[in-house]
Amino acid sequence: MPISLQIQWSSKSDAQDAHQRIVKIGGVRCDGARWQRTQGQAIKDIQRDIYAYWVHLPGRGKVEVLLAESRSGNQYIKTAGDGEDPTNLLALPERP
């Protein structure tokens, strides 16, 4: 069973392609330890069932982070309910 981690911030790029917009994600574990992963690491974590990532959205609560594939066949992460762009991850604050 994967470990559940809340994503609380994201580092972004200015890339136009959806799969390149999120560079890193991170947050704080329940024990107070800070964590961060590149998007590539997060993709592998989800594929290998190591971590289950989620974000808290006002009015929606806990929303799962899923794998998506761009039109050019590249994998990236986004939240359930997002369109092609990882809008909810892009709306998170930058790394503190």
N, C-alpha and C positions, 0 to 999 in steps of 0.2 A: 504494500500500500504506500503510495507516495506521501511525502511530507508536504503539508500545506504551508505556503509562504505568501504573505500579502505583499504586493508590489506597492511601494509608497512613493517612489520617484523614478524618473527615467531620464537618461541622457539621450539627446536627439541630434540628428544631423540635418542638414539643409537639403538632403537628397530629394528628388522628385518621386522616385520609385518607392512604393509602400514598404517593400522588404528591406529598404536601407534607412528608413526614417528613425527607427529605434536602435540605439547603439548599445546601451546598457540599461539594466533595471536593478532595483535594490530596495532595501527596507531594513527593518529591525525585527529580529526574531522575538518570540515571547520571553526569552531569557535575557533580552537586552543586547544581544550581539548583533552588530551590523553585518549585512551581507550584500553582495552585488554579483551580478552575472552579466556576461555579454549576451547579446541576443542569440548568438550561435550556441553558447553554453545552455541557455534556457531551452532552446529547441531540442537539443540532445537530452536534457533533463526530462522534458515532457515525453519524448519518444521512448526513453528508457524507463519511464514511470518512477523516476526518482523524486521529483518535486511536482506538485500541483500548484500553479500560480493563480492568484486572484487579485482583484482590486475592489475597493469599496467605493460605490458610486452613490451619491446622494439620491434618495428616492427609489433606488433599486437595490441597495445593499450589496451583498457579496456577489461579484460577477466573475465567472471563470475566464481564464486566459487560455486561448486555443491556438493551435497551429493553423496557419493559412498558407496558401500558395499564390504567388503573383501570376499575372498573365504570362510572364516569361519563365515560369516554373521554379522560381526561388521561394523557399519557405521563410516565413516570418511569424511573429506572434502578434495577436490582437485579442480583444475581449469579445465574448459572445455578444452578438447584436451589432457589432461594428460592421461597416461596409468594407470596401477594399482597404481604406486607410485605417491604421490602428488609432483611431481618434481618441478613445479613452486613455490609452497609454500616453499619447502625445499631450494630453491635457494635465498629466501629473506634473508636479513641480520638478525642477532640475535637482540633481544630486546636491544634498546639503553640504 
